[in-house]
Amino acid sequence: MKRNIVMGLIGVLFVLIVGSYSIFYQSQRPIVQAESEAAAIAEQVGAVQKVEDFFWYNGTDATYFAVSGYTDADKLVYVVIKQDGGQTWVFDSNEIVTEDEAKAIVQAVENPVSMLEARIGIDSDEPFWEVAYKDANGKLGYYQLSAKTGQKIKEFKNI
């Protein structure tokens, strides 16, 4: 009798583990697919040979995927792709604020406790960085800055 209960519990545990893994795997498929497609477009349009990072920005009007990576000339570029329509922009890292520079600007201005992430997006054909951070009170903040000038566009605090 005890053996049947133990075997039943092991079976239920196994089903729960496999089911949890399956749900997690299925939930990651859109991200993996978007990253793969963005990398392929970056290779074609931006001559990216080595992908460094993938960004997903959900704006109020559109969603953008972006890839940072190195060309065969070892030049860092950012390739931003609009999800609907596939419009693509390529930015040389020497011409815009990089991800690390955007984070450094936010660190200097806001002095957050932690940086969560930075994402590049497009608004009116102008690139911008959206940097998410946590302040000393544990509140979430978003700081948007122009990727061309480094100037603040807008900010959301105490979320």
Secondary structure, DSSP 8 states (H G I E B T S, - for coil): -HHHHHHHHHHHHHHHHHHHHHHHHHHHHHHHHHHHHHHHHHHHHH-EEEEEEEEEEE-SS-EEEEEEEEETT--EEEEEEETTT--EEEEETTTS--HHHHHHHHHHHH--SEEEEEEEEEETTEEEEEEEEE-TTS-EEEEEEETTT--EEEEE---
